[in-house]
Amino acid sequence: MTNPHRSLGHIRLTSHSGGVDAPPIRWGAGTAAERGPVIGTTATRAHRNVIGTHSGSYSVYRAVAVAAGALSREHRADLTDTSPTDAIGPYPQWGDPSAIVSLDPWGASVAESFPTEIAAGVDIRPTIAVTKAHVILPEVTEAIASGRLVPDGSVLLPSGAALVTKAAVEPVWHLPGVAARFGCSEAQLRRVLFEETGGMYPELVTRADLEVFLPPIGGQTVYIFGDPRDLADPTVELTARVHDECNGSDVFGSDICTCRPYLTHAIEECIRGTQRGGVGLVAYSRKEGRALGEVTKFLVYNARKRQTGGDTADQYFARTECVAGVQDMRFQELMPDVLHWLGITRIHRLVSMSNMKYDAITGSGIEVGERVNIPEELIPADARVEIDAKMAAGYFAPGPVPDADELRKAKGRGLNG
Ligand SMILES: [Zn+2]
């Protein structure tokens, strides 16, 4: 292994001028060529036209791989045979600079859009990848066994596998547009991003000419049931859920919240809707624990279960705010971008009770028909605290909303129960 410190040479401060050879980014332009490529390479500094680098939070692992001598910083991705399995768009929303501000709508097709630049040695990487897959869940197998789902050989196989097109999307932020979504100035957003990351990206405050930031955060994955082109057709019934990551429930199974049961219910609804001639969508965002992270989440669990009077719905949000300082950091303001990327103008059945998600989606100009709640029988006993608190706080509820007396009752189990 070579000594990486010796080969890296002196440090090049990112705040130095540079990028004179970099092509401009015209956010919201109508074609990929007019918009220009997003170039976050660290190999040739002069080509860079963004702040930050690719792969979201994984950019840190890439740096470690270079430091450990396992990866050459000159490595270029060989994009042979990596192109999308399904063409997504382009849609009119792609040409509206305010409709999409947190992802690159042209991010899946860089190899086709910029072959000359790539052939000339410019390191242009996809920020979106589209593939086909099977989704295999025990809940779907159980739905088949109980007769709620019937395999048809195309949407749902007899084995229990559901056929999907899925897309992974990395964050690409147009800072003027992100600032506008949050009602702050771009200068204020840049300064706070710089300060609150411990000064990680000096260009945020020194390079006002660079308007695009590749933030070191998790991205999202969309799962599409049926033909992806139908998502943009408002006459085709669309069943959709926008889901925020909850590792403890989604992957490991937990009784303290409704995340996995609601997610698997949405997948069941998507399969049924697609079998009716519609199309289904689950958009999954890496925003663990209301984007507060699992450490905060587990601290809150303890505080809820140890407080005087036990785990009650009326203290549910207060306990989070005590630990985190806020009730929620998910900021659904950016969430509809992925729906606009898919060309969606109408969601016929939104599988969510969240008023924040509903308001963000409808506020961005997408119509929502019916809202589909989680069936009562899918709510774990210990999760009654969460669902009651959310309904009382404004979540969509098809039945009666719990009153103050109801919210004061301890419904969560103890820590050792
Ligand atoms: Zn959860």
Boltz pocket constraint, residues with backbone or C-beta under 6 A from the ligand:
constraints:
  - pocket:
      binder: B
      contacts: [[A, 246], [A, 249], [A, 257], [A, 258], [A, 259], [A, 260]]
      max_distance: 6.0
